[in-house]
Amino acid sequence: MHSIFIRNVTEVAKAVAPLLVVVCLLQVMLVQSPTELFVQFLIGAALVFAGMLLLFAGIDIGILPMGRFVGSELPKRGSLSLIIAVAFALGFVTTVAEPDVLVLAEQVDEASVGRIPDQAVLYVIAAGVAVFTAGAMVRVILGWSIKRLIVGAYLLALGLALFVPEDFRPLAFDSGAATTGVLTTPVVISLAAGLSSVLAGRNAVSDGFGVLGLASIGSVIAVLVMGFLWS
């Protein structure tokens, strides 16, 4: 536990320090923002540091081990339907809780003045990730080619992009980036790694990774379909 905490302190410091240094240099040399605003920034940076530290510690201590355990236990139940259902559920609920996706949905709602509601964006993205997470787990079990699946998914996304309103194209591809956040990433990858670890003759690296890429393109396709239906 102590080693995990020390490692996370170092990682969070490396992540936050460059932003802190750059903003401080801008404050001194260029922008000279009001003192009250700069103090607010420093307080916010301290809260971000504390929040990221707790988040990463929670992921290392609980989420990753549980994800691997769930993934390794599911095949023992002998039900492909159960694996699909669990993967769908985990993909959906983790995306709904993903901070990056929540921020994206709120910004879309604000920028569109409510024309594209944040809840609609949030649940559409979550549904896309859930469907493709479930599909990725089926790929791990059946040994399908990751190359063909990813190429096919991106060709579908590019094809759909030709027929949707202009507003939805950048939103769709940004949603794919937002889903690869600090919550969805460890859950999806650890689930796949745990699943592949108990399958005979499988490689946890080749099978356990690539899953997140499929899951993220699911959100892109889902938002493009939303845009097609929205119009």
MITI-43176 format. One record per residue: residue number from 1; chain; residue in one letter; x, y, z of N, C-alpha, C in turn. Coordinates in nm, 2 decimals, always signed. Layout:
   num   cadena   residuo     n_px     n_py     n_pz    ca_px    ca_py    ca_pz     c_px     c_py     c_pz
   NUM        A         a        X        Y        Z        X        Y        Z        X        Y        Z
...
This chain:
   num   cadena   residuo     n_px     n_py     n_pz    ca_px    ca_py    ca_pz     c_px     c_py     c_pz
     1        A         m    +0.08    -0.12    +0.00    +0.00    +0.00    +0.00    +0.09    +0.13    +0.00
     2        A         h    +0.19    +0.13    +0.09    +0.28    +0.24    +0.09    +0.35    +0.27    -0.04
     3        A         s    +0.40    +0.16    -0.10    +0.47    +0.18    -0.23    +0.38    +0.23    -0.34
     4        A         i    +0.25    +0.18    -0.34    +0.16    +0.23    -0.44    +0.13    +0.38    -0.42
     5        A         f    +0.12    +0.43    -0.29    +0.10    +0.57    -0.26    +0.21    +0.65    -0.31
     6        A         i    +0.34    +0.61    -0.28    +0.46    +0.68    -0.32    +0.47    +0.69    -0.47
     7        A         r    +0.44    +0.58    -0.54    +0.45    +0.58    -0.68    +0.34    +0.68    -0.74
     8        A         n    +0.22    +0.68    -0.68    +0.12    +0.77    -0.74    +0.15    +0.91    -0.71
     9        A         v    +0.21    +0.94    -0.59    +0.25    +1.08    -0.57    +0.35    +1.13    -0.67
    10        A         t    +0.44    +1.05    -0.71    +0.54    +1.08    -0.81    +0.48    +1.10    -0.94
    11        A         e    +0.39    +1.01    -0.98    +0.32    +1.02    -1.11    +0.23    +1.15    -1.12
    12        A         v    +0.16    +1.17    -1.02    +0.07    +1.29    -1.02    +0.15    +1.42    -1.02
    13        A         a    +0.26    +1.42    -0.95    +0.34    +1.54    -0.94    +0.40    +1.57    -1.08
    14        A         k    +0.44    +1.46    -1.15    +0.49    +1.48    -1.29    +0.38    +1.53    -1.38
    15        A         a    +0.26    +1.49    -1.36    +0.15    +1.53    -1.45    +0.11    +1.68    -1.42
    16        A         v    +0.10    +1.72    -1.29    +0.05    +1.85    -1.26    +0.16    +1.96    -1.26
    17        A         a    +0.28    +1.92    -1.23    +0.39    +2.02    -1.22    +0.41    +2.10    -1.35
    18        A         p    +0.41    +2.04    -1.47    +0.44    +2.12    -1.59    +0.33    +2.23    -1.61
    19        A         l    +0.20    +2.19    -1.59    +0.09    +2.29    -1.60    +0.11    +2.40    -1.50
    20        A         l    +0.14    +2.37    -1.38    +0.16    +2.47    -1.27    +0.27    +2.56    -1.31
    21        A         v    +0.39    +2.51    -1.35    +0.50    +2.59    -1.39    +0.47    +2.68    -1.51
    22        A         v    +0.40    +2.63    -1.61    +0.37    +2.71    -1.73    +0.28    +2.83    -1.69
    23        A         v    +0.17    +2.80    -1.61    +0.08    +2.90    -1.58    +0.15    +3.01    -1.49
    24        A         c    +0.23    +2.96    -1.40    +0.30    +3.06    -1.31    +0.39    +3.15    -1.39
    25        A         l    +0.46    +3.09    -1.49    +0.55    +3.17    -1.58    +0.46    +3.27    -1.66
    26        A         l    +0.35    +3.23    -1.71    +0.26    +3.32    -1.78    +0.21    +3.43    -1.69
    27        A         q    +0.18    +3.40    -1.57    +0.13    +3.50    -1.47    +0.24    +3.60    -1.45
    28        A         v    +0.36    +3.56    -1.43    +0.47    +3.65    -1.40    +0.52    +3.73    -1.52
    29        A         m    +0.53    +3.67    -1.63    +0.59    +3.73    -1.75    +0.50    +3.79    -1.85
    30        A         l    +0.37    +3.75    -1.85    +0.28    +3.79    -1.96    +0.14    +3.84    -1.93
    31        A         v    +0.06    +3.75    -1.86    -0.08    +3.78    -1.85    -0.11    +3.87    -1.73
    32        A         q    -0.04    +3.85    -1.61    -0.07    +3.92    -1.49    -0.22    +3.93    -1.46
    33        A         s    -0.28    +3.81    -1.44    -0.42    +3.80    -1.40    -0.44    +3.86    -1.26
    34        A         p    -0.56    +3.89    -1.22    -0.59    +3.94    -1.09    -0.54    +3.84    -0.98
    35        A         t    -0.49    +3.89    -0.87    -0.44    +3.81    -0.76    -0.54    +3.70    -0.72
    36        A         e    -0.66    +3.75    -0.70    -0.77    +3.65    -0.66    -0.78    +3.54    -0.75
    37        A         l    -0.78    +3.56    -0.88    -0.80    +3.46    -0.98    -0.68    +3.36    -0.98
    38        A         f    -0.56    +3.42    -0.96    -0.44    +3.33    -0.96    -0.44    +3.24    -0.83
    39        A         v    -0.48    +3.30    -0.72    -0.49    +3.22    -0.60    -0.59    +3.11    -0.62
    40        A         q    -0.70    +3.14    -0.68    -0.80    +3.04    -0.71    -0.74    +2.92    -0.80
    41        A         f    -0.66    +2.96    -0.89    -0.59    +2.86    -0.97    -0.50    +2.77    -0.89
    42        A         l    -0.42    +2.83    -0.80    -0.34    +2.75    -0.71    -0.42    +2.66    -0.62
    43        A         i    -0.53    +2.71    -0.57    -0.61    +2.62    -0.49    -0.67    +2.51    -0.57
    44        A         g    -0.71    +2.54    -0.69    -0.76    +2.44    -0.78    -0.66    +2.34    -0.82
    45        A         a    -0.54    +2.38    -0.84    -0.43    +2.29    -0.87    -0.40    +2.19    -0.76
    46        A         a    -0.41    +2.24    -0.63    -0.39    +2.16    -0.52    -0.50    +2.05    -0.51
    47        A         l    -0.62    +2.10    -0.53    -0.74    +2.00    -0.53    -0.72    +1.90    -0.64
    48        A         v    -0.68    +1.94    -0.76    -0.66    +1.85    -0.87    -0.55    +1.74    -0.83
    49        A         f    -0.44    +1.79    -0.76    -0.34    +1.70    -0.72    -0.39    +1.59    -0.62
    50        A         a    -0.47    +1.64    -0.52    -0.53    +1.55    -0.42    -0.63    +1.45    -0.49
    51        A         g    -0.71    +1.51    -0.58    -0.81    +1.42    -0.64    -0.75    +1.32    -0.73
    52        A         m    -0.65    +1.35    -0.81    -0.58    +1.26    -0.90    -0.51    +1.15    -0.81
    53        A         l    -0.45    +1.19    -0.70    -0.38    +1.10    -0.62    -0.47    +0.99    -0.56
    54        A         l    -0.59    +1.04    -0.51    -0.69    +0.94    -0.46    -0.74    +0.86    -0.57
    55        A         l    -0.77    +0.92    -0.68    -0.82    +0.84    -0.80    -0.73    +0.73    -0.84
    56        A         f    -0.60    +0.76    -0.86    -0.51    +0.66    -0.91    -0.48    +0.55    -0.80
    57        A         a    -0.48    +0.60    -0.67    -0.47    +0.50    -0.57    -0.58    +0.40    -0.57
    58        A         g    -0.70    +0.45    -0.58    -0.82    +0.37    -0.59    -0.82    +0.27    -0.70
    59        A         i    -0.77    +0.32    -0.82    -0.76    +0.23    -0.94    -0.67    +0.12    -0.91
    60        A         d    -0.55    +0.15    -0.85    -0.45    +0.05    -0.83    -0.49    -0.05    -0.72
    61        A         i    -0.55    +0.00    -0.62    -0.59    -0.08    -0.50    -0.71    -0.17    -0.53
    62        A         g    -0.81    -0.11    -0.60    -0.94    -0.18    -0.61    -0.98    -0.22    -0.75
    63        A         i    -0.98    -0.12    -0.84    -1.04    -0.14    -0.97    -0.97    -0.24    -1.06
    64        A         l    -0.84    -0.22    -1.07    -0.76    -0.31    -1.15    -0.76    -0.46    -1.10
    65        A         p    -0.74    -0.48    -0.98    -0.75    -0.62    -0.93    -0.89    -0.68    -0.95
    66        A         m    -0.99    -0.60    -0.92    -1.13    -0.66    -0.94    -1.16    -0.68    -1.08
    67        A         g    -1.12    -0.59    -1.17    -1.14    -0.61    -1.31    -1.08    -0.74    -1.36
    68        A         r    -0.95    -0.76    -1.32    -0.88    -0.89    -1.37    -0.95    -1.01    -1.31
    69        A         f    -1.00    -1.00    -1.18    -1.06    -1.11    -1.12    -1.20    -1.15    -1.19
    70        A         v    -1.28    -1.04    -1.21    -1.40    -1.06    -1.28    -1.38    -1.13    -1.42
    71        A         g    -1.28    -1.07    -1.49    -1.25    -1.13    -1.63    -1.21    -1.27    -1.62
    72        A         s    -1.13    -1.31    -1.52    -1.08    -1.45    -1.51    -1.19    -1.55    -1.46
    73        A         e    -1.29    -1.49    -1.39    -1.39    -1.58    -1.33    -1.51    -1.61    -1.43
    74        A         l    -1.53    -1.51    -1.52    -1.65    -1.53    -1.61    -1.64    -1.65    -1.70
    75        A         p    -1.53    -1.69    -1.76    -1.53    -1.81    -1.84    -1.56    -1.94    -1.76
    76        A         k    -1.54    -1.94    -1.63    -1.57    -2.06    -1.55    -1.72    -2.08    -1.54
    77        A         r    -1.80    -1.98    -1.57    -1.94    -2.00    -1.57    -2.00    -2.07    -1.69
    78        A         g    -1.91    -2.07    -1.80    -1.95    -2.15    -1.92    -2.06    -2.08    -2.00
    79        A         s    -2.08    -1.95    -1.99    -2.18    -1.88    -2.06    -2.13    -1.76    -2.14
    80        A         l    -2.14    -1.77    -2.27    -2.09    -1.66    -2.35    -2.19    -1.54    -2.33
    81        A         s    -2.32    -1.57    -2.32    -2.42    -1.46    -2.30    -2.39    -1.38    -2.17
    82        A         l    -2.35    -1.45    -2.07    -2.31    -1.39    -1.94    -2.19    -1.29    -1.96
    83        A         i    -2.09    -1.34    -2.03    -1.97    -1.26    -2.05    -2.01    -1.13    -2.13
    84        A         i    -2.10    -1.15    -2.23    -2.14    -1.03    -2.31    -2.22    -0.94    -2.23
    85        A         a    -2.31    -0.99    -2.14    -2.39    -0.90    -2.06    -2.31    -0.82    -1.96
    86        A         v    -2.21    -0.89    -1.90    -2.13    -0.83    -1.80    -2.04    -0.72    -1.86
    87        A         a    -1.98    -0.76    -1.98    -1.89    -0.66    -2.05    -1.98    -0.54    -2.09
    88        A         f    -2.10    -0.56    -2.14    -2.18    -0.45    -2.18    -2.21    -0.36    -2.06
    89        A         a    -2.25    -0.42    -1.95    -2.29    -0.34    -1.83    -2.17    -0.26    -1.78
    90        A         l    -2.05    -0.33    -1.77    -1.93    -0.26    -1.72    -1.89    -0.14    -1.82
    91        A         g    -1.90    -0.17    -1.95    -1.86    -0.07    -2.04    -1.96    +0.05    -2.03
    92        A         f    -2.08    +0.03    -2.01    -2.18    +0.13    -2.00    -2.17    +0.22    -1.87
    93        A         v    -2.16    +0.15    -1.76    -2.16    +0.23    -1.63    -2.03    +0.30    -1.61
    94        A         t    -1.92    +0.24    -1.66    -1.79    +0.31    -1.64    -1.78    +0.44    -1.73
    95        A         t    -1.84    +0.43    -1.85    -1.84    +0.54    -1.94    -1.93    +0.65    -1.89
    96        A         v    -2.05    +0.62    -1.83    -2.14    +0.72    -1.77    -2.07    +0.79    -1.66
    97        A         a    -1.98    +0.72    -1.59    -1.91    +0.79    -1.48    -1.77    +0.85    -1.52
    98        A         e    -1.73    +0.83    -1.64    -1.60    +0.88    -1.69    -1.60    +1.03    -1.69
    99        A         p    -1.51    +1.09    -1.61    -1.50    +1.24    -1.60    -1.49    +1.31    -1.74
   100        A         d    -1.40    +1.26    -1.83    -1.38    +1.32    -1.96    -1.51    +1.32    -2.04
   101        A         v    -1.59    +1.21    -2.03    -1.71    +1.21    -2.11    -1.82    +1.31    -2.05
   102        A         l    -1.82    +1.32    -1.92    -1.91    +1.41    -1.85    -1.88    +1.55    -1.89
   103        A         v    -1.75    +1.59    -1.90    -1.71    +1.72    -1.94    -1.75    +1.75    -2.08
   104        A         l    -1.72    +1.65    -2.17    -1.76    +1.66    -2.31    -1.91    +1.69    -2.33
   105        A         a    -1.99    +1.61    -2.26    -2.13    +1.62    -2.28    -2.18    +1.75    -2.23
   106        A         e    -2.13    +1.80    -2.12    -2.17    +1.93    -2.07    -2.13    +2.04    -2.16
   107        A         q    -2.01    +2.03    -2.22    -1.97    +2.14    -2.31    -2.05    +2.14    -2.44
   108        A         v    -2.09    +2.02    -2.49    -2.17    +2.01    -2.61    -2.31    +2.08    -2.58
   109        A         d    -2.37    +2.05    -2.46    -2.49    +2.11    -2.43    -2.48    +2.26    -2.42
   110        A         e    -2.37    +2.31    -2.36    -2.36    +2.45    -2.35    -2.33    +2.52    -2.49
   111        A         a    -2.24    +2.46    -2.57    -2.21    +2.51    -2.70    -2.33    +2.51    -2.79
   112        A         s    -2.42    +2.41    -2.78    -2.53    +2.40    -2.87    -2.65    +2.47    -2.81
   113        A         v    -2.64    +2.54    -2.70    -2.75    +2.61    -2.63    -2.87    +2.51    -2.60
   114        A         g    -2.83    +2.39    -2.56    -2.93    +2.29    -2.53    -2.99    +2.21    -2.65
   115        A         r    -2.95    +2.25    -2.77    -3.00    +2.18    -2.88    -2.96    +2.03    -2.89
   116        A         i    -2.84    +2.00    -2.84    -2.79    +1.86    -2.82    -2.78    +1.84    -2.67
   117        A         p    -2.87    +1.78    -2.60    -2.87    +1.77    -2.46    -2.75    +1.68    -2.41
   118        A         d    -2.70    +1.72    -2.29    -2.59    +1.65    -2.24    -2.62    +1.51    -2.21
   119        A         q    -2.74    +1.48    -2.15    -2.78    +1.35    -2.12    -2.79    +1.25    -2.24
   120        A         a    -2.84    +1.31    -2.35    -2.84    +1.23    -2.47    -2.70    +1.19    -2.52
   121        A         v    -2.61    +1.29    -2.52    -2.48    +1.26    -2.56    -2.41    +1.16    -2.47
   122        A         l    -2.43    +1.18    -2.34    -2.37    +1.09    -2.24    -2.41    +0.94    -2.26
   123        A         y    -2.54    +0.92    -2.28    -2.59    +0.78    -2.28    -2.57    +0.72    -2.42
   124        A         v    -2.56    +0.80    -2.52    -2.53    +0.75    -2.66    -2.38    +0.70    -2.66
   125        A         i    -2.29    +0.79    -2.61    -2.15    +0.75    -2.60    -2.14    +0.62    -2.52
   126        A         a    -2.20    +0.61    -2.40    -2.19    +0.50    -2.31    -2.25    +0.37    -2.38
   127        A         a    -2.35    +0.38    -2.46    -2.41    +0.27    -2.53    -2.31    +0.22    -2.64
   128        A         g    -2.25    +0.31    -2.71    -2.15    +0.27    -2.81    -2.04    +0.20    -2.75
   129        A         v    -1.98    +0.25    -2.64    -1.87    +0.19    -2.57    -1.91    +0.05    -2.52
   130        A         a    -2.03    +0.04    -2.47    -2.08    -0.09    -2.41    -2.09    -0.19    -2.52
   131        A         v    -2.15    -0.16    -2.63    -2.17    -0.26    -2.74    -2.03    -0.31    -2.79
   132        A         f    -1.94    -0.22    -2.81    -1.81    -0.26    -2.86    -1.72    -0.32    -2.76
   133        A         t    -1.74    -0.29    -2.63    -1.67    -0.36    -2.53    -1.71    -0.51    -2.52
   134        A         a    -1.84    -0.53    -2.53    -1.90    -0.67    -2.54    -1.84    -0.74    -2.66
   135        A         g    -1.84    -0.67    -2.77    -1.79    -0.73    -2.89    -1.64    -0.76    -2.88
   136        A         a    -1.57    -0.68    -2.81    -1.42    -0.70    -2.79    -1.40    -0.82    -2.71
   137        A         m    -1.48    -0.85    -2.61    -1.47    -0.97    -2.53    -1.50    -1.09    -2.61
   138        A         v    -1.60    -1.08    -2.70    -1.62    -1.20    -2.78    -1.50    -1.22    -2.87
   139        A         r    -1.44    -1.12    -2.92    -1.32    -1.13    -3.00    -1.21    -1.21    -2.93
   140        A         v    -1.19    -1.17    -2.80    -1.09    -1.24    -2.72    -1.12    -1.39    -2.71
   141        A         i    -1.25    -1.42    -2.68    -1.28    -1.56    -2.67    -1.27    -1.64    -2.80
   142        A         l    -1.32    -1.58    -2.91    -1.32    -1.65    -3.03    -1.19    -1.64    -3.11
   143        A         g    -1.11    -1.55    -3.07    -0.98    -1.53    -3.14    -0.99    -1.46    -3.27
   144        A         w    -1.09    -1.37    -3.29    -1.10    -1.29    -3.41    -0.98    -1.20    -3.43
   145        A         s    -0.96    -1.16    -3.56    -0.85    -1.07    -3.59    -0.88    -0.93    -3.55
   146        A         i    -0.79    -0.87    -3.46    -0.81    -0.74    -3.42    -0.80    -0.64    -3.53
   147        A         k    -0.71    -0.67    -3.63    -0.68    -0.59    -3.74    -0.80    -0.57    -3.82
   148        A         r    -0.87    -0.68    -3.86    -0.99    -0.67    -3.94    -1.10    -0.60    -3.87
   149        A         l    -1.12    -0.62    -3.74    -1.23    -0.55    -3.67    -1.21    -0.40    -3.66
   150        A         i    -1.08    -0.36    -3.64    -1.06    -0.22    -3.62    -1.07    -0.15    -3.76
   151        A         v    -1.01    -0.21    -3.87    -1.03    -0.16    -4.00    -1.17    -0.15    -4.04
   152        A         g    -1.25    -0.25    -4.02    -1.39    -0.25    -4.05    -1.47    -0.14    -3.97
   153        A         a    -1.43    -0.13    -3.84    -1.50    -0.03    -3.76    -1.47    +0.11    -3.81
   154        A         y    -1.35    +0.14    -3.84    -1.31    +0.27    -3.89    -1.37    +0.30    -4.02
   155        A         l    -1.37    +0.20    -4.11    -1.44    +0.23    -4.24    -1.58    +0.26    -4.22
   156        A         l    -1.65    +0.19    -4.13    -1.79    +0.22    -4.10    -1.81    +0.36    -4.05
   157        A         a    -1.72    +0.40    -3.96    -1.72    +0.53    -3.90    -1.70    +0.64    -4.01
   158        A         l    -1.60    +0.62    -4.10    -1.58    +0.72    -4.20    -1.69    +0.72    -4.30
   159        A         g    -1.75    +0.61    -4.33    -1.87    +0.61    -4.42    -1.99    +0.68    -4.36
   160        A         l    -2.01    +0.66    -4.23    -2.12    +0.73    -4.17    -2.10    +0.88    -4.16
   161        A         a    -1.97    +0.92    -4.15    -1.94    +1.06    -4.13    -1.97    +1.14    -4.26
   162        A         l    -1.99    +1.07    -4.37    -2.02    +1.14    -4.49    -2.17    +1.18    -4.50
   163        A         f    -2.25    +1.13    -4.41    -2.39    +1.15    -4.42    -2.46    +1.22    -4.30
   164        A         v    -2.37    +1.26    -4.20    -2.43    +1.32    -4.08    -2.41    +1.47    -4.09
   165        A         p    -2.49    +1.55    -4.01    -2.47    +1.69    -4.00    -2.33    +1.73    -3.96
   166        A         e    -2.28    +1.84    -4.00    -2.15    +1.89    -3.97    -2.12    +1.89    -3.83
   167        A         d    -2.21    +1.93    -3.74    -2.19    +1.94    -3.60    -2.15    +1.81    -3.54
   168        A         f    -2.20    +1.70    -3.59    -2.18    +1.57    -3.52    -2.04    +1.50    -3.56
   169        A         r    -1.98    +1.55    -3.67    -1.86    +1.48    -3.71    -1.74    +1.50    -3.61
   170        A         p    -1.71    +1.63    -3.58    -1.61    +1.65    -3.48    -1.64    +1.60    -3.34
   171        A         l    -1.77    +1.61    -3.30    -1.82    +1.56    -3.18    -1.80    +1.41    -3.17
   172        A         a    -1.83    +1.33    -3.27    -1.81    +1.19    -3.27    -1.67    +1.15    -3.25
   173        A         f    -1.57    +1.21    -3.32    -1.43    +1.17    -3.30    -1.37    +1.22    -3.17
   174        A         d    -1.42    +1.33    -3.12    -1.38    +1.37    -2.99    -1.43    +1.28    -2.88
   175        A         s    -1.55    +1.22    -2.90    -1.61    +1.13    -2.80    -1.52    +1.01    -2.79
   176        A         g    -1.46    +0.96    -2.90    -1.37    +0.85    -2.89    -1.25    +0.87    -2.81
   177        A         a    -1.20    +0.99    -2.81    -1.08    +1.03    -2.73    -1.13    +1.04    -2.58
   178        A         a    -1.25    +1.10    -2.56    -1.29    +1.12    -2.42    -1.32    +0.98    -2.35
   179        A         t    -1.35    +0.88    -2.42    -1.38    +0.75    -2.35    -1.26    +0.68    -2.30
   180        A         t    -1.14    +0.72    -2.35    -1.01    +0.66    -2.31    -0.96    +0.73    -2.18
   181        A         g    -1.04    +0.75    -2.08    -1.01    +0.82    -1.97    -0.96    +0.73    -1.85
   182        A         v    -0.95    +0.80    -1.74    -0.89    +0.73    -1.62    -0.97    +0.62    -1.56
   183        A         l    -1.10    +0.62    -1.59    -1.19    +0.52    -1.53    -1.22    +0.40    -1.63
   184        A         t    -1.26    +0.44    -1.75    -1.29    +0.34    -1.85    -1.17    +0.25    -1.89
   185        A         t    -1.06    +0.32    -1.91    -0.94    +0.25    -1.95    -0.90    +0.13    -1.86
   186        A         p    -0.88    +0.15    -1.73    -0.84    +0.04    -1.65    -0.94    -0.07    -1.64
   187        A         v    -1.07    -0.03    -1.64    -1.18    -0.14    -1.63    -1.18    -0.23    -1.75
   188        A         v    -1.18    -0.17    -1.87    -1.19    -0.24    -1.99    -1.06    -0.33    -2.01
   189        A         i    -0.95    -0.27    -2.00    -0.82    -0.34    -2.02    -0.81    -0.46    -1.92
   190        A         s    -0.83    -0.43    -1.79    -0.82    -0.53    -1.69    -0.92    -0.65    -1.71
   191        A         l    -1.04    -0.61    -1.75    -1.14    -0.72    -1.78    -1.09    -0.81    -1.89
   192        A         a    -1.04    -0.75    -2.00    -0.99    -0.83    -2.11    -0.87    -0.91    -2.07
   193        A         a    -0.78    -0.85    -2.00    -0.66    -0.92    -1.96    -0.69    -1.04    -1.87
   194        A         g    -0.78    -1.02    -1.78    -0.83    -1.13    -1.69    -0.89    -1.24    -1.77
   195        A         l    -0.97    -1.20    -1.87    -1.04    -1.30    -1.95    -0.94    -1.38    -2.03
   196        A         s    -0.85    -1.32    -2.10    -0.75    -1.39    -2.18    -0.65    -1.47    -2.10
   197        A         s    -0.63    -1.44    -1.97    -0.53    -1.51    -1.89    -0.58    -1.65    -1.86
   198        A         v    -0.71    -1.68    -1.86    -0.75    -1.81    -1.83    -0.79    -1.90    -1.95
   199        A         l    -0.77    -1.84    -2.07    -0.80    -1.91    -2.19    -0.67    -1.98    -2.24
   200        A         a    -0.68    -2.11    -2.27    -0.56    -2.19    -2.31    -0.50    -2.13    -2.44
   201        A         g    -0.37    -2.12    -2.44    -0.30    -2.08    -2.56    -0.32    -1.94    -2.60
   202        A         r    -0.36    -1.85    -2.51    -0.39    -1.71    -2.55    -0.28    -1.63    -2.48
   203        A         n    -0.26    -1.51    -2.54    -0.16    -1.41    -2.50    -0.23    -1.29    -2.44
   204        A         a    -0.20    -1.26    -2.31    -0.27    -1.15    -2.25    -0.24    -1.02    -2.31
   205        A         v    -0.12    -1.01    -2.37    -0.08    -0.88    -2.43    -0.16    -0.86    -2.57
   206        A         s    -0.15    -0.96    -2.66    -0.22    -0.95    -2.79    -0.37    -0.95    -2.77
   207        A         d    -0.42    -1.02    -2.68    -0.57    -1.03    -2.66    -0.62    -0.92    -2.57
   208        A         g    -0.54    -0.89    -2.46    -0.59    -0.79    -2.36    -0.59    -0.65    -2.41
   209        A         f    -0.50    -0.62    -2.51    -0.49    -0.48    -2.56    -0.56    -0.48    -2.70
   210        A         g    -0.59    -0.35    -2.74    -0.67    -0.34    -2.86    -0.82    -0.33    -2.83
   211        A         v    -0.85    -0.38    -2.71    -0.99    -0.38    -2.66    -1.04    -0.23    -2.65
   212        A         l    -0.95    -0.15    -2.59    -0.99    -0.01    -2.57    -1.01    +0.06    -2.70
   213        A         g    -0.93    +0.03    -2.80    -0.94    +0.09    -2.93    -1.08    +0.06    -2.99
   214        A         l    -1.12    -0.07    -2.98    -1.25    -0.11    -3.03    -1.36    -0.04    -2.95
   215        A         a    -1.35    -0.03    -2.82    -1.45    +0.03    -2.73    -1.46    +0.18    -2.77
   216        A         s    -1.35    +0.25    -2.79    -1.36    +0.39    -2.82    -1.42    +0.42    -2.96
   217        A         i    -1.39    +0.34    -3.06    -1.45    +0.36    -3.19    -1.60    +0.33    -3.18
   218        A         g    -1.64    +0.25    -3.08    -1.79    +0.23    -3.06    -1.86    +0.36    -3.03
   219        A         s    -1.80    +0.44    -2.95    -1.86    +0.57    -2.92    -1.87    +0.66    -3.04
   220        A         v    -1.76    +0.66    -3.13    -1.76    +0.74    -3.25    -1.88    +0.70    -3.34
   221        A         i    -1.90    +0.57    -3.36    -2.00    +0.52    -3.44    -2.14    +0.55    -3.38
   222        A         a    -2.15    +0.54    -3.25    -2.28    +0.57    -3.19    -2.32    +0.71    -3.20
   223        A         v    -2.22    +0.81    -3.19    -2.26    +0.95    -3.20    -2.29    +0.98    -3.35
   224        A         l    -2.22    +0.92    -3.44    -2.25    +0.94    -3.59    -2.39    +0.89    -3.62
   225        A         v    -2.43    +0.77    -3.56    -2.56    +0.72    -3.58    -2.66    +0.82    -3.52
   226        A         m    -2.63    +0.87    -3.40    -2.72    +0.97    -3.34    -2.74    +1.09    -3.43
   227        A         g    -2.63    +1.14    -3.49    -2.63    +1.25    -3.58    -2.72    +1.22    -3.70
   228        A         f    -2.70    +1.10    -3.76    -2.78    +1.06    -3.87    -2.93    +1.06    -3.84
   229        A         l    -2.97    +1.01    -3.72    -3.11    +1.00    -3.68    -3.16    +1.14    -3.64
   230        A         w    -3.07    +1.22    -3.58    -3.11    +1.35    -3.53    -3.15    +1.44    -3.65
   231        A         s    -3.09    +1.42    -3.76    -3.12    +1.51    -3.88    -3.25    +1.47    -3.94
